[in-house]
Amino acid sequence: MPETHLPGGFVNAVVRVGDTVRRTPAQRSAFVHELLGLFERRGWPGAPRFHGFDERGREILGFVAGHVAWEEAQPDGVTSDASLARAAELVREFHDLTAGTPLAGAEEVVCHNDLSPRNTVYRDADGEGLRPVAFIDWDLATPGRRIHDVAHVCWQYAGLGPGATDAPRRVRLICDAYGLADRGGVVAAILWWQDRCRRGIEADAAAGLPHAVRLRAAGAVEQVGAAHDWVAAHRADLERALL
C-alpha cells in the first residue's frame, strides 16, 4: 500500500498508509501507548488509537480524518470563539479521564504538553464550521498539573504574542470553557512555557539535533522570545481578565 507523507514531523517523519499513520517510536512511546489505550477503553474519541507495530518497527496509529491547522492562514472556524471553547473542553475531558489513574502518578492528571492548532484535528460535523475533535502527537505527554496544559492552550490557541487581538477576553474564554477554578498562576505558566520552549530550542540546536536546528533556522527562537516579551508586557491586562 502506498505511503503518503503528512505535514509536520519536525521531530519524526510521519506517513499515512491507508487508514493508519506510521512513525518511528519516540523515547517515551510505551507511556503514550498506555495512555492511548486508556482513552480507547474509556471510549474517548479525542486521540488516535494505537494498533501495534508494523514490519519495520514503526508505530501503527489510527488516522484521524479532518483538517489539521498547519498553515499560518486558517479558515475562520479554527480561530472562532466556539473552537477555542471546544479545545478547552476536550482538554478537560482527557484530564478528567486521567485524574487518579496510575498514569498520572502523584500528579493531578496526564498533560499533553504540546497542545496547539497544529496538533489538533478539526471537523465540521453540524454545518456550523470547523471545531476541534481530537488531539494528535502525544509524544510529550507526562503526569502534570492541569494549569500547565491550560496555559499552553492560552498561548497557542489565542495566539499570544505581537499582533494578538482581544487576548484577555480569549484567555478568559478558554479558562471558563475548561472550568479552571484557580487561575492565579495561568499567566506565569504561559511565561514559563515560552521561556522553556525558547531555551529548549537553543539547547537542542546547540547539541545539533536536526529538528531544533531547523526550528532555529526558521526564526523560532526569536518568535518565541517576542511572544514571551509580549505576554510579559501585557501581563497585568491578562491577569485582570482572569479575576
C-alpha positions in Angstrom: 0.0 0.0 0.0 1.4 3.4 -0.9 2.8 5.8 1.8 1.9 9.5 1.9 4.0 11.9 4.0 1.9 14.0 6.3 2.6 17.7 7.2 4.6 18.4 10.3 7.2 16.0 11.5 9.7 18.4 13.0 11.0 15.6 15.2 9.6 12.5 13.5 8.7 11.6 9.9 5.0 10.6 9.7 3.4 8.8 6.8 -0.2 7.7 6.1 -0.8 4.2 4.9 -4.5 3.6 4.2 -6.4 4.4 7.3 -3.3 4.3 9.5 -0.4 6.5 10.4 3.1 5.1 10.7 6.0 6.7 12.6 9.2 5.7 14.4 8.6 5.2 18.1 9.7 8.1 20.3 11.6 7.9 23.6 8.6 7.6 25.8 6.4 5.7 23.4 5.5 3.0 25.9 3.8 5.6 28.2 2.0 7.1 25.3 0.7 3.7 24.1 -0.7 3.1 27.6 -2.3 6.5 27.6 -3.9 5.9 24.2 -5.1 2.5 25.4 -6.8 4.2 28.4 -8.6 6.6 26.1 -9.7 3.7 23.9 -11.0 1.7 26.9 -12.9 4.7 28.1 -14.4 5.3 24.7 -12.9 8.8 24.3 -12.6 9.7 20.6 -10.2 12.7 21.1 -7.0 10.8 20.3 -5.7 8.3 17.8 -5.9 4.6 18.5 -2.7 2.6 18.9 -2.6 -0.6 16.8 0.8 -2.0 17.5 3.9 -2.0 15.2 4.5 -2.8 11.5 7.2 -5.0 10.0 9.6 -2.1 10.1 9.1 -1.5 13.8 7.1 1.7 13.3 4.1 2.6 15.4 0.7 2.0 13.8 -1.8 4.6 14.8 -5.3 5.1 13.5 -5.6 8.0 11.1 -7.9 10.7 12.4 -9.6 12.4 9.4 -10.1 16.1 9.3 -8.4 19.4 9.0 -5.1 20.0 10.8 -4.2 23.6 11.2 -0.6 23.6 9.8 -0.8 26.7 7.6 -0.5 30.1 9.1 -3.7 31.3 7.4 -6.7 29.3 8.6 -10.4 29.2 8.0 -12.5 31.3 10.4 -13.8 28.2 12.2 -10.3 27.3 13.5 -9.9 30.6 15.4 -13.5 31.2 16.4 -14.7 31.5 20.0 -16.6 28.2 19.6 -13.4 26.4 18.5 -11.4 27.9 21.4 -14.1 26.8 23.9 -14.3 23.3 22.3 -10.5 22.9 22.5 -10.6 23.7 26.2 -13.5 21.3 26.8 -11.5 18.5 25.1 -8.6 19.2 27.3 -10.8 19.0 30.4 -12.2 15.7 29.1 -8.9 13.9 28.9 -7.6 15.5 32.1 -10.6 14.1 33.9 -10.1 10.7 32.3 -6.5 10.5 33.6 -7.0 12.0 37.0 -6.4 9.5 39.8 -5.0 6.8 37.4 -1.6 5.1 37.7 -0.5 7.0 34.6 -0.9 10.4 36.4 1.0 9.0 39.4 1.2 11.6 42.2 0.3 14.5 39.8 -3.2 15.8 39.1 -3.6 14.5 35.6 -1.7 13.5 32.4 -0.8 16.5 30.4 -0.3 16.6 26.6 2.3 19.3 26.9 2.2 20.3 23.2 -1.3 21.5 22.6 -1.7 23.8 19.6 -3.9 24.1 16.5 -1.1 22.2 14.6 -1.7 19.2 16.8 -5.5 19.4 16.6 -7.8 17.8 14.1 -10.9 19.9 13.2 -14.1 18.8 11.5 -17.4 20.4 10.6 -19.9 17.9 11.8 -23.0 20.1 12.1 -22.6 22.7 9.4 -21.5 25.3 11.9 -17.8 25.5 11.0 -14.7 23.7 11.9 -14.4 22.5 15.5 -11.7 20.5 17.3 -12.5 16.8 17.6 -9.1 15.3 18.5 -5.5 16.0 19.5 -2.6 14.3 17.9 1.2 14.0 18.6 1.1 12.8 22.3 4.9 12.2 22.4 5.5 14.7 25.2 2.6 13.6 27.4 3.6 13.3 31.1 2.0 13.5 34.5 1.5 17.1 35.4 -0.8 19.9 36.6 -4.0 20.9 34.8 -2.9 24.5 34.7 0.2 23.6 32.5 -1.9 22.4 29.6 -4.5 25.2 30.0 -1.7 27.8 29.9 -0.3 26.2 26.8 -3.7 26.3 25.2 -4.0 30.0 26.0 -0.6 30.7 24.4 -1.1 28.7 21.3 -4.8 28.9 20.5 -5.3 32.5 21.5 -2.1 33.4 19.6 -0.5 35.3 22.4 2.3 37.4 21.0 2.9 40.5 18.8 -0.3 41.2 16.8 -2.6 39.3 19.2 -6.1 40.8 19.3 -8.7 40.6 22.1 -6.3 38.5 24.0 -7.5 39.0 27.6 -11.1 38.0 26.6 -10.0 35.0 24.7 -7.8 33.8 27.5 -10.7 34.1 29.9 -12.9 32.2 27.4 -10.5 29.3 27.4 -10.3 29.2 31.2 -14.1 29.4 31.5 -14.7 26.7 29.0 -12.2 24.4 30.8 -13.7 25.2 34.1 -10.4 26.1 35.7 -11.0 27.2 39.3 -7.6 28.5 40.4 -6.4 30.9 37.7 -3.9 32.9 39.6 -0.9 31.2 38.0 -2.1 31.0 34.4 -0.1 33.9 33.0 3.0 32.9 35.0 2.6 29.4 33.5 2.4 30.9 30.0 5.6 32.8 30.5 7.2 29.6 31.9 6.2 27.6 28.8 7.6 30.3 26.5 10.9 30.6 28.3 11.2 26.8 28.4 10.4 26.5 24.7 13.0 29.1 23.7 15.7 27.7 25.9 14.9 24.2 24.7 15.3 25.1 21.0 18.5 26.9 21.7 20.0 23.9 23.7 18.9 21.3 21.3 20.1 23.2 18.3 23.5 23.7 20.0 23.6 20.0 20.5 23.0 19.5 16.8 19.5 17.9 17.0 18.1 18.3 13.4 14.6 19.4 14.4 15.9 22.1 16.6 18.4 23.3 14.0 15.6 23.6 11.5 13.4 25.5 14.0 16.3 27.9 14.9 17.0 28.5 11.2 13.3 29.3 10.7 13.5 32.0 13.4 11.6 30.1 16.1 13.8 31.3 18.9 13.1 34.9 18.0 9.4 34.3 17.6 9.0 32.6 21.0 11.1 35.3 22.6 8.9 38.0 21.1 5.8 36.2 22.3 7.3 36.0 25.8 8.1 39.7 25.8 4.6 40.5 24.6 2.9 38.4 27.4 5.2 40.0 30.0 4.3 43.5 28.8 0.6 42.7 28.9 0.7 40.6 32.0 -1.5 42.9 34.1 -4.3 43.0 31.5 -4.3 39.3 31.1 -4.3 38.6 34.8 -7.1 41.2 35.3 -9.3 39.4 32.8 -8.9 36.2 34.9 -10.1 37.7 38.2 
